[in-house]
């Protein structure tokens, strides 16, 4: 999310606006080329954009209200303001009281995120009707030291120790941090005023009330739930509201001595925060959380299981262009950080009582050891020094462990890269050998090609010389007298006409001989057909005669039978001289012989036809051979000369 503060009096006098906010499109455009160059721009896109006219309630409703519902559901959430000093981070997080006190905290339009959040927490939990408890703590990080702003002690220099949370791998525990129970919303504002009074601020040229430290306001909510089985569970949600000290240019802010050292520490912690954001975005194996107390506290909020929202505050003034671009770049990169929110584990009443009982027993043992003087006693300074050294050693050990893991991961990657490179090198060596062999073969081919090319060039040069000679000769021939050319033309033309006439005579003779041969063939075919027809007729008559004879022999045998009793009838019926017919076997034998004679006659006729066809084919082939052996009057080796594009033919003298 991005929020732009309005111009102050000094900025109106000495600078001009370089920023355009478009809340509807959720874009911020920054003019980087100066007042006259409006084309040079950088555009950034965020989840929400608030212009100079935005109200506190608008920021709260858009950013914090959705997160507050997640806290009541049991998630850990964080909202922190990031930006240049004097751009309104503290005003956004804490707000101010309207002059003359005409509004209450709930109704004050200048109230910030923290009072509005606590007010709404009590309203929501009261509406749900569940038992709950709200505890708040306010931690200050000043010059890389931790201080409790809600401590009942008046010693503002009492430092706190930071330890890793054994129950949460990415979480931390601040030893001795006071958690104040808030019973109602009216107590919230007194707590805020008490914490704000202890927070370190100072006046600089850039901000009259510049925060010189980071503050972390934590709200822890315990809510009781009853399951279907009647078991009581405790649900825990936590909200961290972080107000970062602003980055500043020491030269421009006018900070010297102590203020300059403060600014250096502030810038160092913010620089570490920027490196953490960069490492998370680039997914590096090692994230430098431990290089700053601020990044250790925000470790779970950056890349952990906490839901996080960042409010980037910027100035529209041209005098703060560099810081504005830096803030927008960081916020734009932080958008790419991927957290994995997880709901806090619900504790049963028995588990919670057990933890409290163990804590009470541990405190009792420490108290008894103190009273009985059976423990190890050290002065407070030595104890704090020893604990500081132990903490430092633990931090260094953890840091070295992370570095070793990162280096091992790096070594593994380098080893894989080396193996891959070695394999690729071997493959490249094989490819290089093949390429060298191909290069040698190509060089040989190139040498042979060059030799052939030189030979062809020599031949071409000789041909060019011959061509030029022929061209010159042709030119001389073309320049000879025209009468000689015409005489040659007439001679060759006469020869050509005689050749064509002789060819015509040969064609006519061939046509006549072919017509005669075809007529003879037609006559022979006709004669053969007539003979064949006569033969078939004779065969048909013979067969009819034979059949008739067989039919007549049957009635003759019938006449041999008696047909009357009188002499006249007998004389009439019986002939004087009886004829005896041939037997059946004789008739069959006669028929068989007749068939054989008929078959022999047909074969003879067929053989005669084949002989006639062969004679015709022989005559035709003889005719073709005589035509083929006819002497040609045309010379096969015709000579073609060219003189002024007129063709001439040389005729052979064979005829």
C-alpha positions in Angstrom: 0.0 0.0 0.0 1.2 3.5 -0.8 0.3 6.8 0.9 1.4 10.3 -0.1 1.6 13.1 2.5 0.6 16.7 1.6 3.2 19.5 1.1 4.4 21.3 4.2 5.1 25.0 4.3 8.8 24.7 3.6 8.3 22.3 0.6 5.7 24.6 -1.0 8.3 27.5 -1.0 11.3 25.6 -2.2 10.1 22.8 -4.5 7.4 21.5 -6.9 5.3 18.4 -7.1 6.8 15.4 -9.0 4.2 12.7 -8.1 0.7 11.9 -9.5 -1.5 9.4 -7.7 -4.3 7.5 -9.4 -6.2 5.6 -6.6 -8.7 4.1 -9.2 -5.9 2.5 -11.2 -3.8 1.9 -8.1 -0.8 3.5 -9.8 1.8 6.1 -8.7 3.7 8.1 -11.4 6.9 10.0 -10.6 8.4 12.6 -12.9 12.1 12.0 -12.9 13.2 14.5 -15.6 12.6 17.8 -13.8 9.9 20.4 -14.0 10.0 20.9 -17.8 10.5 17.3 -18.9 7.1 15.6 -18.3 7.8 12.6 -20.5 10.4 11.0 -18.2 8.3 9.0 -15.7 8.4 6.0 -13.5 5.1 4.2 -12.7 4.5 1.8 -9.8 1.5 -0.3 -9.1 0.4 -1.3 -5.6 -2.6 -3.0 -4.0 -3.9 0.4 -2.7 -2.9 4.0 -3.4 -3.8 7.0 -1.2 -3.4 10.5 -2.4 -2.7 13.7 -0.5 -6.4 14.2 0.3 -6.9 10.7 1.8 -8.2 10.6 5.4 -7.0 8.5 8.3 -10.2 6.5 8.3 -9.7 5.6 4.6 -6.3 4.1 5.3 -7.6 2.2 8.3 -10.7 0.7 6.5 -8.7 -0.3 3.5 -5.6 -1.7 5.2 -6.3 -2.7 8.8 -9.9 -3.8 8.9 -9.3 -6.9 6.8 -6.2 -7.8 8.8 -8.1 -7.4 12.1 -10.6 -10.1 11.1 -7.7 -12.4 10.4 -6.3 -11.7 13.9 -9.6 -12.6 15.6 -9.5 -15.9 13.5 -6.2 -16.8 15.2 -3.5 -15.6 12.8 -0.4 -13.5 13.5 -0.5 -10.3 11.4 1.9 -7.3 11.0 1.4 -3.8 9.7 4.4 -1.6 9.4 5.0 1.9 8.0 8.1 2.4 5.9 9.5 5.6 4.3 11.6 8.7 4.5 11.6 10.8 7.7 8.9 13.4 7.8 6.5 11.6 5.4 3.9 10.7 8.1 4.7 7.2 9.4 4.1 8.0 13.0 1.0 10.1 12.1 -0.4 7.1 10.2 0.3 4.6 13.0 -0.5 6.7 16.1 -2.2 9.8 14.9 -2.8 13.0 16.8 -5.4 14.6 19.0 -7.5 17.3 17.5 -6.9 20.8 19.0 -9.1 21.9 21.9 -10.1 18.3 22.5 -13.4 18.6 20.7 -13.4 14.9 19.7 -13.1 11.7 21.6 -10.4 9.1 20.6 -13.1 7.1 18.8 -14.4 10.0 16.8 -11.2 12.0 16.3 -10.5 12.2 12.5 -6.8 12.5 13.2 -6.6 9.3 15.2 -4.2 6.7 13.8 -4.2 3.0 13.2 -3.3 1.9 16.7 -6.1 3.6 18.7 -8.7 2.7 16.0 -7.5 -1.0 16.0 -7.9 -1.4 19.8 -11.2 0.3 19.8 -12.5 -2.0 17.1 -11.0 -5.1 18.8 -13.1 -4.5 21.9 -16.2 -3.8 19.9 -15.9 -7.0 17.8 -15.0 -9.3 20.7 -17.9 -7.8 22.8 -20.3 -8.5 19.9 -19.2 -12.1 19.7 -20.0 -12.6 23.4 -17.0 -14.8 24.1 -14.5 -14.6 26.9 -11.3 -12.8 25.9 -8.3 -11.0 27.2 -6.2 -8.3 25.5 -2.6 -7.7 26.3 -0.4 -5.0 24.7 3.3 -4.3 24.7 5.4 -1.4 23.3 9.0 -2.1 22.3 11.5 0.5 21.2 14.6 -0.2 19.1 17.1 2.6 19.6 20.7 2.4 18.5 20.4 -1.4 18.1 19.2 -1.7 21.7 15.8 -2.8 23.0 13.8 -0.7 25.5 10.4 -1.3 27.1 8.2 1.8 26.8 5.5 0.4 29.1 7.9 -0.7 31.9 6.7 0.4 35.3 10.3 1.4 36.1 11.4 4.9 35.6 14.7 3.8 34.3 14.4 4.5 30.6 17.9 3.0 29.9 17.0 -0.5 31.1 18.0 -2.8 28.1 16.2 -5.9 27.2 17.5 -9.2 25.8 16.4 -10.9 22.6 16.1 -14.7 22.3 14.9 -17.2 19.8 11.4 -18.6 20.5 11.7 -22.4 21.2 8.1 -22.9 20.2 8.4 -21.0 16.9 11.5 -21.5 14.7 11.2 -18.1 13.1 9.9 -16.2 16.2 11.8 -14.3 18.9 11.2 -13.7 22.6 12.1 -10.4 24.4 13.0 -11.3 27.9 11.5 -8.9 30.5 9.1 -7.2 28.1 6.1 -5.9 30.0 2.7 -7.1 28.7 -0.1 -4.9 30.0 -3.6 -6.3 30.2 -6.2 -3.9 28.8 -9.6 -4.3 30.3 -11.5 -1.8 28.1 -10.9 0.6 25.3 -10.6 3.6 27.6 -7.4 2.3 29.0 -5.8 2.1 25.6 -5.3 5.8 25.2 -3.6 6.2 28.6 -1.2 3.3 27.6 -0.4 5.0 24.3 0.3 8.4 26.0 2.6 6.7 28.5 4.5 4.9 25.8 4.7 8.0 23.5 6.1 10.1 26.4 9.1 7.7 26.7 9.8 7.4 23.0 12.8 9.3 21.7 12.2 12.1 19.3 14.3 15.1 18.2 14.0 18.1 15.9 15.8 18.1 12.6 15.7 20.3 9.6 13.5 17.8 7.9 11.1 17.0 10.7 10.4 19.0 13.9 9.3 15.8 15.7 11.5 13.1 14.1 11.3 9.7 15.6 14.8 8.6 16.4 13.8 4.9 17.1 11.7 2.1 15.8 8.6 1.1 17.8 6.7 -2.2 17.8 3.2 -2.1 19.3 2.0 -5.7 19.8 -1.6 -6.7 20.7 -2.1 -10.3 21.8 -5.7 -11.6 22.1 -6.7 -14.8 23.9 -10.2 -16.0 23.1 -12.0 -18.9 24.6 -13.9 -21.4 22.4 -16.1 -24.3 23.4 -16.1 -27.4 21.1 -19.1 -29.6 20.4 -17.7 -32.0 23.0 -17.8 -29.3 25.6 -14.0 -28.9 25.7 -12.6 -25.4 26.3 -10.0 -24.2 23.8 -7.9 -21.0 23.8 -7.4 -19.3 20.5 -4.6 -16.8 20.2 -4.2 -14.0 17.7 -1.4 -11.4 17.5 -1.1 -8.1 15.7 2.2 -6.2 15.4 1.9 -2.5 14.5 5.4 -1.3 13.6 6.4 2.4 13.2 9.9 2.5 11.7 12.2 5.5 12.1 12.6 7.3 8.8 15.7 7.1 6.6 17.3 10.5 6.1 20.2 12.2 4.4 22.5 13.3 7.3 23.7 16.3 5.3 20.2 17.5 4.5 18.8 16.8 8.0 21.5 18.8 9.7 22.2 16.0 12.2 25.6 16.2 14.0 27.3 14.3 16.7 24.7 12.2 18.6 22.0 12.8 16.0 24.3 11.8 13.3 25.1 8.5 15.1 21.4 8.0 15.5 20.8 8.5 11.8 23.6 6.2 11.0 22.1 3.4 13.1 18.7 4.0 11.7 19.9 3.9 8.2 22.0 0.8 8.9 18.9 -1.1 10.3 16.8 0.0 7.3 19.6 -1.0 5.0 19.6 -4.5 6.5 15.8 -4.5 6.1 16.3 -3.7 2.4 18.9 -6.5 2.0 16.5 -9.0 3.7 13.7 -7.9 1.3 16.1 -8.3 -1.7 17.3 -11.7 -0.6 13.7 -12.9 -0.1 12.6 -11.6 -3.5 15.7 -13.2 -5.2 15.2 -16.5 -3.1 18.7 -16.6 -1.9 19.7 -19.5 0.4 20.9 -17.2 3.2 18.7 -14.4 4.5 20.6 -11.9 6.8 17.9 -11.6 9.5 20.5 -11.6 12.3 22.4 -8.5 11.1 19.9 -6.2 12.8 17.6 -6.4 15.8 14.8 -4.9 13.7 15.0 -7.7 11.1 15.2 -10.4 13.8 12.0 -9.1 15.3 10.3 -8.9 11.8 11.7 -12.3 10.7 8.4 -14.1 11.0 6.6 -11.1 9.2 9.0 -11.3 6.2 8.8 -14.6 4.5 7.3 -16.5 7.5 3.9 -17.6 8.5 2.5 -14.1 9.4 0.2 -12.0 7.3 2.0 -8.8 6.6 0.9 -5.4 5.1 3.4 -2.6 4.3 2.4 1.1 4.2 5.0 3.0 2.2 4.8 6.8 2.9 6.4 9.2 0.4 6.7 12.9 -0.2 5.5 14.5 -3.4 8.2 17.2 -3.2 10.9 17.4 -5.8 13.5 18.0 -3.1 12.8 14.4 -1.8 12.8 12.8 -5.2 15.7 10.4 -4.5 14.2 9.2 -1.2 10.8 8.8 -2.8 12.1 6.6 -5.6 14.0 4.5 -3.1 10.9 4.0 -1.0 8.7 3.0 -3.9 11.4 0.6 -5.2 11.6 -1.1 -1.8 7.8 -1.3 -1.5 7.5 -2.6 -5.0 10.1 -5.3 -4.4 8.5 -6.3 -1.0 5.3 -7.1 -2.9 7.0 -10.1 -4.3 7.7 -11.7 -0.9 5.6 -14.8 -0.4 4.5 -15.5 3.2 2.8 -18.8 4.2 0.3 -17.8 6.9 -0.7 -20.4 9.4 -3.3 -20.2 12.1 -2.0 -20.5 15.6 -2.5 -23.7 17.3 -5.5 -23.7 19.7 -4.5 -24.6 23.3 -6.7 -26.5 25.6 -7.4 -25.1 29.0 -5.5 -28.0 30.6 -2.4 -27.3 28.4 -2.5 -23.6 29.2 -2.8 -24.3 32.9 0.1 -26.7 32.7 2.3 -24.1 31.0 1.4 -21.5 33.7 2.1 -24.1 36.4 5.5 -25.0 35.0 6.4 -21.3 34.8 5.2 -20.7 38.4 7.3 -23.7 39.6 10.4 -22.4 37.8 10.0 -19.0 39.4 9.4 -20.6 42.8 12.7 -22.6 42.4 14.6 -19.4 41.5 13.0 -17.6 44.5 13.8 -20.4 46.9 17.4 -20.6 45.6 17.7 -16.9 46.2 16.4 -17.1 49.7 18.4 -20.1 50.7 21.5 -18.9 48.9 22.1 -22.3 47.4 22.4 -21.1 43.8 25.2 -19.3 42.0 25.2 -15.6 42.7 26.7 -12.9 40.5 26.5 -9.2 40.5 23.9 -7.7 38.3 26.5 -6.2 36.0 28.4 -9.5 35.7 25.2 -11.4 35.1 24.1 -9.0 32.4 27.5 -9.2 30.8 27.5 -12.9 30.9 24.0 -13.2 29.5 25.0 -10.7 26.8 28.0 -12.8 25.9 25.9 -16.0 25.8 23.3 -14.3 23.6 26.0 -12.9 21.4 27.6 -16.4 21.1 24.3 -18.0 20.4 23.6 -15.4 17.7 27.1 -15.9 16.2 26.6 -19.7 16.3 23.3 -19.5 14.6 24.7 -17.1 12.0 27.7 -19.3 11.4 25.4 -22.3 11.1 23.3 -20.5 8.5 26.5 -19.4 6.7 27.8 -23.0 6.7 24.5 -24.3 5.3 24.5 -21.6 2.7 28.1 -22.4 1.8 27.4 -26.1 1.6 24.5 -25.4 -0.7 26.7 -23.1 -2.8 29.4 -25.8 -2.9 26.8 -28.4 -4.0 25.7 -26.0 -6.8 29.3 -25.4 -7.8 30.0 -29.1 -7.8 27.0 -29.8 -10.0 28.0 -26.9 -12.2 31.6 -28.3 -12.5 30.3 -31.7 -13.4 28.0 -30.3 -16.0 30.8 -28.1 -17.4 33.2 -31.1 -17.5 30.6 -33.2 -19.4 30.0 -30.3 -21.8 33.8 -29.9 -22.2 34.3 -33.5 -23.1 31.4 -33.3 -25.6 32.9 -30.1 -27.0 36.3 -31.8 -27.4 34.7 -34.7 -29.4 32.9 -32.1 -31.5 36.1 -30.2 -32.0 37.9 -33.3 -33.2 35.1 -34.0 -35.7 35.1 -30.4 -36.8 38.9 -30.5 -37.3 38.6 -33.7 -39.4 35.9 -32.1 -41.4 38.0 -29.0 -41.8 40.9 -31.0 -43.2 38.7 -32.8 -45.7 37.1 -29.5 -46.7 40.6 -28.0 -47.1 41.6 -30.9 -49.5 38.4 -30.4 -51.4 39.0 -26.7 -51.6 42.5 -27.3 -52.9 41.2 -29.7 -55.6 38.5 -27.2 -56.5 41.0 -24.4 -56.8 43.1 -26.6 -59.2 40.1 -27.4 -61.3 39.1 -23.8 -61.3 42.5 -22.7 -62.5 42.3 -25.3 -65.3 38.9 -24.2 -66.3 40.0 -20.6 -66.2 42.9 -21.5 -68.6 40.5 -23.4 -70.9 38.1 -20.5 -70.8 40.8 -18.0 -71.7 41.9 -20.2 -74.6 38.3 -20.5 -75.7 37.9 -16.8 -75.5 40.9 -16.3 -77.8 39.5 -18.8 -80.3 36.1 -17.2 -80.1 37.6 -13.8 -80.8 39.5 -15.2 -83.8 36.4 -16.8 -85.2 34.4 -13.7 -84.6 37.0 -11.7 -86.5 37.0 -14.2 -89.3 33.2 -14.1 -89.4 33.4 -10.4 -89.6 35.8 -10.6 -92.5 33.5 -13.1 -94.3 30.5 -10.8 -93.7 32.4 -7.9 -95.3 33.1 -9.9 -98.6 31.2 -8.9 -101.8 27.5 -9.6 -102.0 27.6 -11.2 -105.5 29.8 -14.1 -104.3 27.2 -14.8 -101.5 24.4 -14.7 -104.0 26.2 -17.1 -106.3 26.7 -19.6 -103.5 23.1 -19.2 -102.5 21.9 -20.0 -106.1 24.1 -23.1 -106.4 23.0 -24.5 -103.1 19.4 -23.6 -103.8 19.5 -25.5 -107.1 21.0 -28.5 -105.4 18.3 -28.4 -102.7 15.5 -28.3 -105.4 17.0 -31.3 -107.2 17.2 -33.2 -103.9 13.5 -32.5 -103.1 12.5 -33.6 -106.6 14.4 -36.9 -106.3 12.8 -37.5 -102.9 9.3 -36.9 -104.4 10.0 -39.5 -107.2 11.1 -42.0 -104.6 8.0 -41.4 -102.6 5.8 -41.9 -105.6 7.6 -45.2 -106.6 7.2 -46.5 -103.1 3.5 -45.6 -103.1 2.9 -47.4 -106.4 4.8 -50.6 -105.3 2.9 -50.6 -102.0 -0.4 -50.3 -103.8 0.5 -53.2 -106.1 1.5 -55.3 -103.2 -1.7 -54.6 -101.4 -3.8 -55.4 -104.5 -2.0 -58.8 -104.8 -2.6 -59.5 -101.2 -6.3 -58.6 -101.6 -6.6 -60.8 -104.7 -4.9 -63.8 -103.0 -7.2 -63.4 -100.0 -10.3 -63.3 -102.2 -9.1 -66.5 -104.1 -8.4 -68.2 -100.9 -11.9 -67.3 -99.6 -13.5 -68.7 -102.7 -11.6 -71.9 -102.5 -12.5 -72.3 -98.9 -16.2 -71.7 -99.7 -16.2 -74.3 -102.5 -14.5 -76.8 -100.2 -17.1 -76.2 -97.5 -19.9 -76.7 -100.0 -18.4 -80.0 -101.2 -18.1 -81.2 -97.7 -21.6 -80.2 -97.0 -23.0 -82.1 -100.1 -21.0 -85.2 -99.1 -22.3 -85.2 -95.6 -25.9 -84.7 -96.9 -25.5 -87.6 -99.4 -24.2 -89.9 -96.6 -27.1 -89.0 -94.3 -29.6 -89.6 -97.2 -28.1 -93.1 -97.9 -28.5 -94.1 -94.2 -32.1 -92.9 -94.3 -32.9 -95.0 -97.5 -31.5 -98.2 -96.1 -34.1 -98.5 -93.3 -37.3 -98.6 -95.6 -35.6 -101.2 -97.8 -35.3 -103.6 -94.8 -38.9 -103.0 -94.0 -40.0 -104.2 -97.5 -38.6 -107.6 -96.7 -41.4 -108.3 -94.3 -44.6 -110.0 -95.7 -47.7 -107.8 -95.9 -50.4 -110.0 -97.7 -51.6 -113.6 -98.6 -52.4 -113.4 -102.3 -49.8 -114.1 -104.9 -50.2 -110.7 -106.4 -49.5 -109.0 -103.1 -46.5 -111.3 -102.5 -45.2 -110.5 -105.9 -45.9 -106.9 -105.4 -44.3 -106.7 -102.0 -41.3 -108.9 -102.3 -38.9 -107.9 -105.0 -37.6 -110.3 -107.5 -34.0 -109.9 -106.3 -33.5 -109.2 -102.6 -30.6 -106.9 -101.5 -29.0 -107.4 -98.2 -27.9 -104.3 -96.3 -24.5 -103.9 -94.7 -24.2 -104.6 -91.0 -24.1 -101.8 -88.4 -20.3 -102.3 -87.7 -19.6 -101.9 -91.5 -21.7 -98.7 -91.6 -19.8 -97.3 -88.6 -16.5 -98.2 -90.1 -17.5 -96.5 -93.4 -18.5 -93.4 -91.5 -15.2 -93.4 -89.6 -13.2 -93.6 -92.8 -15.3 -90.8 -94.3 -14.6 -88.6 -91.3 -10.8 -89.3 -91.5 -10.9 -88.4 -95.2 -12.8 -85.2 -94.4 -10.2 -84.4 -91.6 -7.3 -84.9 -94.0 -8.9 -82.7 -96.6 -9.5 -79.9 -94.0 -5.9 -80.1 -92.7 -4.6 -80.0 -96.3 -6.8 -76.9 -96.9 -5.5 -75.3 -93.7 -1.9 -76.0 -94.7 -2.5 -74.5 -98.1 -3.9 -71.3 -96.5 -0.8 -71.0 -94.2 1.5 -71.4 -97.3 -0.4 -68.7 -99.1 -0.1 -66.4 -96.0 3.6 -67.1 -95.7 4.1 -66.4 -99.4 2.3 -63.0 -98.9 4.4 -62.2 -95.9 7.6 -63.1 -97.8 6.6 -60.9 -100.7 5.8 -58.0 -98.4 9.2 -58.4 -96.6 11.0 -58.6 -100.0 9.3 -55.4 -101.0 10.3 -53.7 -97.8 13.9 -54.9 -98.2 14.0 -53.6 -101.7 12.8 -50.3 -100.5 15.3 -50.3 -97.7 18.2 -51.2 -100.0 17.2 -48.5 -102.5 20.2 -46.2 -102.9 19.6 -42.8 -101.0 20.1 -39.7 -102.9 20.6 -37.6 -99.8 23.9 -37.4 -98.1 23.6 -38.3 -94.4 26.5 -35.9 -93.6 24.7 -32.7 -94.5 27.0 -29.7 -94.1 25.4 -26.7 -92.6 27.2 -23.4 -93.2 26.1 -20.0 -92.1 26.6 -16.8 -94.1 24.3 -13.9 -93.4 21.8 -16.4 -91.8 21.2 -18.3 -95.1 21.3 -22.1 -94.8 23.2 -24.2 -97.5 23.2 -28.0 -97.9 25.9 -30.1 -99.6 24.4 -32.9 -101.7 26.2 -36.2 -102.1 27.2 -37.4 -105.6 25.9 -41.0 -105.1 23.3 -40.6 -107.8 
